[in-house]
Amino acid sequence: MGIVPVMKPFEGSVFLVSGASSGIGEAAAVALRQRGAAVYGLTSSESTLASARERHPEVRWLRADVTRRSEVDAAVAAVLAEARRLDGLVNTAGIYTFAPLEASGEEMMRRQFEVNVFGTVFLAQAALAALKDSKGTIVNVSSTSAHKAMADQSIYAATKGAVESLTRAWALELARHGVRVNAISPGPTMTPGIAKIPMPKEMFEAAKEQILRTVPLARMGTSEEVAHWIVTLADPSVTWLTGQIIGIDGGLGVA
Ligand SMILES: NC(=O)c1ccc[n+]([C@@H]2O[C@H](COP(=O)([O-])OP(=O)(O)OC[C@H]3O[C@@H](n4cnc5c(N)ncnc54)[C@H](OP(=O)(O)O)[C@@H]3O)[C@@H](O)[C@H]2O)c1
């Protein structure tokens, strides 16, 4: 049996991945690194940064809360001071709190919009000049619930609807600078964040049952299966795709 060559299509490129300390973002950071990119991972707290660094010493770790513009600006400045370029931004940092309309309090609404929408915008703004210089790429992370209505997810869905609107508009705005902007739209994916959703065990099991009934491929996805498409959209060989939202959802989006 011959030796399978390790493909390094991202060799020489520099990526910044938000939400890299857990789940889909962590899998994307690892996959980009394995394919040759220098990867900077962003996380919001010192404690998650320390454990992420221990698991993935090959990733360079930075702390910034994406809802704080000054911290985001400082993190991007640190990347540029060290790496001198930025070829890709992956906006994975996100939170999800599910609740019916009457139980959706102001703090819960504001926090989800701040992390999922403002955080995505702050990072894109901070990275913009460097991405124009490199003719780089942005990959945003939406959710099936942005375009397939689901009860008790209206606020979260609205934040992801915003992410999809940003993606399409930025693709148009940045095309003349050679910057491609796309998004993935994952369906139910088993991640540490999903496992931590505060709900009684029996409700969690019932939700999983519901997923098995409604997802055509009849299971939850894995972080790696989803991250594969982040990496694919960012791949330098993908030159003619921008403004697209790709559903990575076991068929849920069309069911
Ligand atoms: N899992 C799913 O079923 C699913 C489905 C559709 C879409 N998505 C989307 O996919 C993305 C990742 O989800 P996941 O399930 O992998 O989540 P996760 O395991 O909870 O990871 C979330 C990541 O976001 C980071 N983060 C949260 N708030 C932050 C803040 N204020 N500043 C900086 N970083 C912050 C977390 O880092 P620290 O806490 O370390 O700061 C963590 O790395 C999210 O955008 C989510 O909406 C997930």
The ligand as an SDF file (V2000), in Angstrom:
LIG
                    3D

 48 52  0  0  0  0  0  0  0  0999 V2000
  -24.5110   22.7540   17.4870 N   0  0  0  0  0  0  0  0  0  0  0  0
  -25.5440   22.9380   16.6740 C   0  0  0  0  0  0  0  0  0  0  0  0
  -26.4840   22.1090   16.6000 O   0  0  0  0  0  0  0  0  0  0  0  0
  -25.6020   24.1410   15.7810 C   0  0  0  0  0  0  0  0  0  0  0  0
  -26.5660   24.1810   14.7690 C   0  0  0  0  0  0  0  0  0  0  0  0
  -26.6280   25.2900   13.9450 C   0  0  0  0  0  0  0  0  0  0  0  0
  -25.7430   26.3370   14.1070 C   0  0  0  0  0  0  0  0  0  0  0  0
  -24.8170   26.2730   15.1060 N   0  0  0  0  0  0  0  0  0  0  0  0
  -23.9090   27.4140   15.2460 C   0  0  0  0  0  0  0  0  0  0  0  0
  -22.5770   26.9400   15.1830 O   0  0  0  0  0  0  0  0  0  0  0  0
  -21.7290   27.7680   15.9900 C   0  0  0  0  0  0  0  0  0  0  0  0
  -20.9510   26.9150   16.9680 C   0  0  0  0  0  0  0  0  0  0  0  0
  -21.8710   26.1710   17.7320 O   0  0  0  0  0  0  0  0  0  0  0  0
  -21.3830   24.9940   18.7140 P   0  0  0  0  0  0  0  0  0  0  0  0
  -22.5740   24.1400   18.9480 O   0  0  0  0  0  0  0  0  0  0  0  0
  -20.1100   24.4250   18.2320 O   0  0  0  0  0  0  0  0  0  0  0  0
  -21.1590   25.8550   20.0540 O   0  0  0  0  0  0  0  0  0  0  0  0
  -20.2640   25.6430   21.3750 P   0  0  0  0  0  0  0  0  0  0  0  0
  -19.7660   24.2590   21.4750 O   0  0  0  0  0  0  0  0  0  0  0  0
  -21.0910   26.1980   22.4830 O   0  0  0  0  0  0  0  0  0  0  0  0
  -19.0720   26.6480   21.0830 O   0  0  0  0  0  0  0  0  0  0  0  0
  -19.3390   28.0280   21.0010 C   0  0  0  0  0  0  0  0  0  0  0  0
  -18.0610   28.7830   20.8300 C   0  0  0  0  0  0  0  0  0  0  0  0
  -18.3950   30.1940   20.7680 O   0  0  0  0  0  0  0  0  0  0  0  0
  -17.5340   30.8830   21.6510 C   0  0  0  0  0  0  0  0  0  0  0  0
  -18.1750   32.0790   22.1880 N   0  0  0  0  0  0  0  0  0  0  0  0
  -19.3890   32.1840   22.7670 C   0  0  0  0  0  0  0  0  0  0  0  0
  -19.6110   33.4480   23.1850 N   0  0  0  0  0  0  0  0  0  0  0  0
  -18.4880   34.1570   22.8500 C   0  0  0  0  0  0  0  0  0  0  0  0
  -18.1030   35.4980   22.9920 C   0  0  0  0  0  0  0  0  0  0  0  0
  -18.8940   36.4090   23.5760 N   0  0  0  0  0  0  0  0  0  0  0  0
  -16.8850   35.8750   22.5240 N   0  0  0  0  0  0  0  0  0  0  0  0
  -16.0590   34.9780   21.9390 C   0  0  0  0  0  0  0  0  0  0  0  0
  -16.3770   33.6890   21.7760 N   0  0  0  0  0  0  0  0  0  0  0  0
  -17.5760   33.2790   22.2140 C   0  0  0  0  0  0  0  0  0  0  0  0
  -17.2290   29.8800   22.7400 C   0  0  0  0  0  0  0  0  0  0  0  0
  -15.9950   30.2280   23.3160 O   0  0  0  0  0  0  0  0  0  0  0  0
  -15.7530   30.5300   24.8700 P   0  0  0  0  0  0  0  0  0  0  0  0
  -17.0010   30.1490   25.6210 O   0  0  0  0  0  0  0  0  0  0  0  0
  -14.5790   29.7050   25.1580 O   0  0  0  0  0  0  0  0  0  0  0  0
  -15.4920   31.9630   24.8630 O   0  0  0  0  0  0  0  0  0  0  0  0
  -17.1040   28.5970   21.9650 C   0  0  0  0  0  0  0  0  0  0  0  0
  -15.8080   28.4660   21.4400 O   0  0  0  0  0  0  0  0  0  0  0  0
  -22.6590   28.8000   16.6530 C   0  0  0  0  0  0  0  0  0  0  0  0
  -22.6450   29.9780   15.8950 O   0  0  0  0  0  0  0  0  0  0  0  0
  -24.0230   28.1390   16.5720 C   0  0  0  0  0  0  0  0  0  0  0  0
  -25.0680   29.0720   16.5640 O   0  0  0  0  0  0  0  0  0  0  0  0
  -24.7190   25.2080   15.9480 C   0  0  0  0  0  0  0  0  0  0  0  0
  1  2  1  0
  2  3  2  0
  2  4  1  0
  4  5  1  0
  4 48  2  0
  5  6  2  0
  6  7  1  0
  7  8  2  0
  8  9  1  0
  8 48  1  0
  9 10  1  0
  9 46  1  0
 10 11  1  0
 11 12  1  0
 11 44  1  0
 12 13  1  0
 13 14  1  0
 14 15  2  0
 14 16  1  0
 14 17  1  0
 17 18  1  0
 18 19  2  0
 18 20  1  0
 18 21  1  0
 21 22  1  0
 22 23  1  0
 23 24  1  0
 23 42  1  0
 24 25  1  0
 25 26  1  0
 25 36  1  0
 26 27  1  0
 26 35  1  0
 27 28  2  0
 28 29  1  0
 29 30  1  0
 29 35  2  0
 30 31  1  0
 30 32  2  0
 32 33  1  0
 33 34  2  0
 34 35  1  0
 36 37  1  0
 36 42  1  0
 37 38  1  0
 38 39  2  0
 38 40  1  0
 38 41  1  0
 42 43  1  0
 44 45  1  0
 44 46  1  0
 46 47  1  0
M  CHG  2   8   1  16  -1
M  END
$$$$
